[in-house]
Amino acid sequence: MRIISGTAKGTKLYTLDGIATRPTLDRVKEPLFSIIQTKINNECCVLDLFSGSGALGLEALSRGAKKAYLCDKSYEAINIIKKNVEKTHLQEKVIILNKDYKKSIEFLKENKFDLIFIDPPYKLDIAVKAVKKIIELGMLTKNGLIIVETDDEKRELKELENINVSVKDLRTYGRVKLLFLNRKE
């Protein structure tokens, strides 16, 4: 896994061993960032809620985002994130939180984000719960985007019906589905 574009382009990232985490593959990350590239600028604030290795948040920073909050409850993941932040030389733009998603959202509730990545372990079925809390707290900017990675878009879409979001786009990359959500106005 590597940084695809920007100031840290080509940097190989450390990843966690084992099956507890599932990094977003380059074959998914590359088209994802092609889709959202116009949202990334020097004012863009990013939340990578289930950060794992930090790859999504660091990719956004490498491409010009202003700041990224990388959150993960795993101590091992946090150590990998710290190594990747150092390796990409993006320390001054990163805030790392070693908290679960609920505590991270509560801690960051006064912040506004332009891009929010939600990529939890699929089997936990918590992505929509995170989206709901983020929307209730008003953490997404007016033109902001939430990207949910899932393997069961039907379940996620059904659960999203009761939340004040609209599905802007849905992309499929093999087993991986990306849902692009924005606030309903």
C-alpha positions, -999 to +999 in steps of 0.1 A: +000+000+000+013+034-010+005+071-013-008+075-049-004+113-055+008+146-041+036+156-019+041+121-004+035+103-037+051+068-039+056+065-001+050+029+009+029+027+041+032+004+070+001-018+075-012-039+104-006-076+104-034-101+108-071-100+098-083-074+124-080-046+099-087-045+062-068-016+044-085+001+014-067-014-016-049+009-041-073-003-068-102+012-047-083+042-033-072+054-068-107+058-083-120+071-049-096+100-049-102+107-086-139+112-077-133+134-047-102+153-059-121+185-065-132+185-028-095+185-016-079+219-012-059+239+013-090+245+034-102+209+035-105+193+069-106+155+069-119+129+094-107+093+089-128+076+116-117+040+114-082+049+103-063+016+105-030+026+088-041+062+082-039+056+044-070+076+034-064+106+056-027+107+046-036+104+009-060+134+013-032+154+031-007+145+004-031+159-022-034+192-004-059+189+025-053+213+054-057+189+083-067+153+090-079+137+122-069+100+122-089+080+147-087+043+157-094+025+189-066-001+184-033+007+201-015-013+174-032+008+146-022+040+163+014+029+164+013+021+126-005+055+120+023+073+138+050+056+118+031+064+085+027+101+095+064+103+102+073+085+070+051+109+049+064+140+067+029+152+074+031+156+112+021+192+113-012+185+096-023+154+116-041+149+148-042+113+160-070+100+184-067+066+201-104+063+208-133+043+194-156+059+169-182+071+194-157+087+217-139+103+187-171+118+174-180+131+208-145+146+213-146+162+178-183+173+179-174+210+177-154+205+145-167+207+109-153+184+082-153+186+044-145+149+039-153+120+063-141+085+057-160+057+074-145+023+068-151+001+098-147-036+100-176-049+078-189-074+103-195-048+130-224-031+111-216+004+127-210+026+096-246+040+096-245+046+133-215+067+128-231+086+099-262+092+120-243+107+149-221+129+126-252+143+109-271+148+142-241+168+156-238+189+124-201+179+118-203+178+080-199+211+062-226+222+038-208+208+007-190+181+026-190+144+017-191+112+037-176+082+021-187+048+035-168+017+025-190-015+028-195-049+015-233-048+019-247-016+003-283-029+004-282-030+042-265+004+045-288+020+020-319+007+039-305+020+072-296+054+057-333+060+047-340+074+081-311+098+083-309+133+068-284+123+040-287+117+003-267+092-016-247+112-042-230+082-058-224+045-054-194+027-068-185-010-069-150-024-069-154-062-066-166-069-031-161-033-020-188-007-023-183+030-018-213+051-008-209+089-013-232+108+010-240+144+016-264+163+038-299+169+027-307+206+025 
